[in-house]
Amino acid sequence: SLKAYAQATALLDKVYPTFQNYPRVEHHQLCATIKHLFAKLLEHIALAKYATSVSVRMAACKKAAGVLQNLTTWYELSSKRRYIKKEFFEEVDTDLTELKKILAGFMKTVEEPRRKP
């Protein structure tokens, strides 16, 4: 989970400067939505990391997976509207896919019941 949080933070650092390329009209809508989704993603990953209950961890992981899907959709829209370059979208999409894989691996470890000694 720490790896997922670090990667999500690195991705945010990578995409944040591109918000300047969006038209002024979209700063209050699309950029704000993407920023909000990143904040929610980091919040859910942190909750999954520190929760003691398995059900709370799974719920946080599922919410984080949903947020990742929403981020992919919004970045795809940004690419279609040509606010970001297609190459940059492909980089971000690759990073989001890798983050999904890390999150899926974490979810599998949460699902596994603990073995009794």
Phi, psi and omega in degrees: 000325178296323178295320179295318180296316180296320180291322178296320178295318178296321178294319177299317177298326181287320186269340185303315180297338181287346179297338178292337182280347181285148176298155183303323180299322183279349180299325183271348182247287186292313179297318179296321179295315180296317178298317179297319179295322176296318178298318178295320179300311179297322179296314181292322178295318179295320178297317179297326181290319188260354181290143179266335181273137179296320181294323178291320178298315180296319179298318179294321178295319179294321177295319178297321178296321177295320178295320177299320178295319178297319178299318178300317180297314181293324177289327175296318177297318178299321179291318180296326178275001177065033173279333175231157180285152181300321180297319179293320177300318180296322175297312180296319179297320177297317178296319179294322178296318178296320178296322176298320179295317178297316180295320178296320176296320178294322179295324178294322179290330178288323182292327184296129177290149179286139180277141177273141181290000000 
